[in-house]
Amino acid sequence: MAAKAESRVINMAGLVQGIVLVTFPATSTIFTSSKYYSLSSSQYGALFLPQVVLAIAASLLGATLARGITTKRVYLLGLACSLAAMAMLLISALVKSDQATAYPLLLIATAFVGAGFGLTVPVLNIYAALFHPAAVDSAVLVLNALLGLGTVLAPVFVAIFVGLGIWWALPVLSAVLLAGLLAVSVRLPLQASSGTVAGARSGHRRRRAPRRFWVYAAFITCYGICETMNGNWSELEMTKHLGASATEASLALAVFWGMATAGRVVFAAVARWLPPRLTYRILPFVLVATFLLIAGLSAGSAVTGIVLFGLAGLGCSALLPLTISFGEEELTTMTGAVAGRIIAFYQLGYGLAAFGVGPLQDAGIGLSAVFGGTAIVAGVMAGLSFFVVGRRRPAPPQPAAEKPARRTS
């Protein structure tokens, strides 16, 4: 059945994209180790600037590209960019002792990661909804849960490969998976329905986003900062401040992403008893408490750190998928562009945290203090959550012609 095959491939693409996305944060101890790349905190943080710029640009331009070259080709281009990223990372490993050569290669690699993420993820969400028109919410949840599973697997693989002395095996594995996905995807139809294209065109024609969108944008920017503090800096906090081993640091990152993934599944399962609106309001407060607790940890608290980063993952879990879901439900005048624009502002928050922490540390501000300060950002997000869900109105019914057509095989 063609539709089932397409759905399986799209879900697999989400899993692999999650691995690619976290490859660089998961290997942070490699990049900052004097035995490998020997990057400073500022250099490590600056690695993610090209990723953020390209991810934002790709997310915003994705709908326009889809109109010109088809949605399938945008998806394939995203996979190709991710494959190029892994190739550049492997090339940099060959010259890691020569920082003048290796560092530019790393910057190019993260630029390709951003382009791949920005092009692929919005399209994957569109395909997930298209292939399951009778269960859109569940399909999007499954996709994002698999993407989250990929983010869990990356640090687990790093811990294993570092222990074996072959950390570079992670980008090799990712490259093989991406090459396989490209080979399979090229042969599939992967056609977007007329309703999806119409939505994308509607979003393109309206150049100014409605005012309500900016509430979503502010919320997801704060979310991007909070998630990235945990996703990009947890390993360095564990090793430099809490005295954890490299394996314990990788475990903390894996637990963070694992809880983020599990939380998405759990909150969907209990939605009948715990409505998504209430979940959306509660989780930011969990993050506020978690950041304050992490900031208060002392050396030798590695186990507690792992537990708290797991709690932070739970706090992050459902917020991004729910923001996309709420936005697509409410902002009907820009339906085709909602996912891409939300991903763009998520990446803006990602960039602020990924790059901004390095200069703060160079200025003498400890990483623990930065975690504590991020509690303020989580507090702002908690306040914004009430504005996002408080005034949300159900979307008016779409004309039959604009609804995604059921797929048959």
Rosetta blueprint (number, residue, H / E / L):
1 M L
2 A H
3 A H
4 K H
5 A H
6 E H
7 S H
8 R H
9 V H
10 I H
11 N H
12 M H
13 A H
14 G H
15 L H
16 V H
17 Q H
18 G H
19 I H
20 V H
21 L H
22 V H
23 T H
24 F H
25 P H
26 A H
27 T L
28 S H
29 T H
30 I H
31 F H
32 T H
33 S L
34 S L
35 K L
36 Y L
37 Y L
38 S L
39 L L
40 S L
41 S H
42 S H
43 Q H
44 Y H
45 G H
46 A H
47 L L
48 F H
49 L H
50 P H
51 Q H
52 V H
53 V H
54 L H
55 A H
56 I H
57 A H
58 A H
59 S H
60 L H
61 L H
62 G H
63 A H
64 T H
65 L H
66 A H
67 R H
68 G H
69 I H
70 T L
71 T H
72 K H
73 R H
74 V H
75 Y H
76 L H
77 L H
78 G H
79 L H
80 A H
81 C H
82 S H
83 L H
84 A H
85 A H
86 M H
87 A H
88 M H
89 L H
90 L H
91 I H
92 S H
93 A H
94 L H
95 V L
96 K L
97 S L
98 D L
99 Q H
100 A H
101 T H
102 A H
103 Y H
104 P H
105 L H
106 L H
107 L H
108 I H
109 A H
110 T H
111 A H
112 F H
113 V H
114 G H
115 A H
116 G H
117 F H
118 G H
119 L H
120 T H
121 V H
122 P H
123 V H
124 L H
125 N H
126 I H
127 Y H
128 A H
129 A H
130 L H
131 F H
132 H L
133 P L
134 A L
135 A L
136 V H
137 D H
138 S H
139 A H
140 V H
141 L H
142 V H
143 L H
144 N H
145 A H
146 L H
147 L H
148 G H
149 L H
150 G H
151 T H
152 V H
153 L H
154 A H
155 P H
156 V H
157 F H
158 V H
159 A H
160 I H
161 F H
162 V H
163 G H
164 L L
165 G L
166 I L
167 W L
168 W L
169 A H
170 L H
171 P H
172 V H
173 L H
174 S H
175 A H
176 V H
177 L H
178 L H
179 A H
180 G H
181 L H
182 L H
183 A H
184 V H
185 S H
186 V L
187 R L
188 L L
189 P L
190 L L
191 Q L
192 A L
193 S L
194 S H
195 G H
196 T H
197 V H
198 A H
199 G H
200 A H
201 R H
202 S H
203 G H
204 H H
205 R H
206 R L
207 R L
208 R L
209 A L
210 P L
211 R H
212 R H
213 F H
214 W H
215 V H
216 Y H
217 A H
218 A H
219 F H
220 I H
221 T H
222 C H
223 Y H
224 G H
225 I H
226 C H
227 E H
228 T H
229 M H
230 N H
231 G H
232 N H
233 W H
234 S H
235 E H
236 L H
237 E H
238 M H
239 T H
240 K H
241 H L
242 L L
243 G L
244 A L
245 S L
246 A H
247 T H
248 E H
249 A H
250 S H
251 L H
252 A H
253 L H
254 A H
255 V H
256 F H
257 W H
258 G H
259 M H
260 A H
261 T H
262 A H
263 G H
264 R H
265 V H
266 V H
267 F H
268 A H
269 A H
270 V L
271 A L
272 R L
273 W L
274 L L
275 P L
276 P H
277 R H
278 L H
279 T H
280 Y H
281 R H
282 I H
283 L H
284 P H
285 F H
286 V H
287 L H
288 V H
289 A H
290 T H
291 F H
292 L H
293 L H
294 I H
295 A H
296 G L
297 L L
298 S L
299 A L
300 G L
301 S L
302 A H
303 V H
304 T H
305 G H
306 I H
307 V H
308 L H
309 F H
310 G H
311 L H
312 A H
313 G H
314 L H
315 G H
316 C H
317 S L
318 A L
319 L H
320 L H
321 P H
322 L H
323 T H
324 I H
325 S H
326 F H
327 G H
328 E H
329 E H
330 E H
331 L L
332 T H
333 T H
334 M H
335 T H
336 G H
337 A H
338 V H
339 A H
340 G H
341 R H
342 I H
343 I H
344 A H
345 F H
346 Y H
347 Q H
348 L H
349 G H
350 Y H
351 G H
352 L H
353 A H
354 A H
355 F H
356 G H
357 V H
358 G H
359 P H
360 L H
361 Q H
362 D H
363 A L
364 G L
365 I L
366 G L
367 L H
368 S H
369 A H
370 V H
371 F H
372 G H
373 G H
374 T H
375 A H
376 I H
377 V H
378 A H
379 G H
380 V H
381 M H
382 A H
383 G H
384 L H
385 S H
386 F H
387 F H
388 V H
389 V H
390 G H
391 R L
392 R L
393 R L
394 P L
395 A L
396 P L
397 P L
398 Q L
399 P L
400 A H
401 A H
402 E H
403 K L
404 P L
405 A L
406 R L
407 R L
408 T L
409 S L
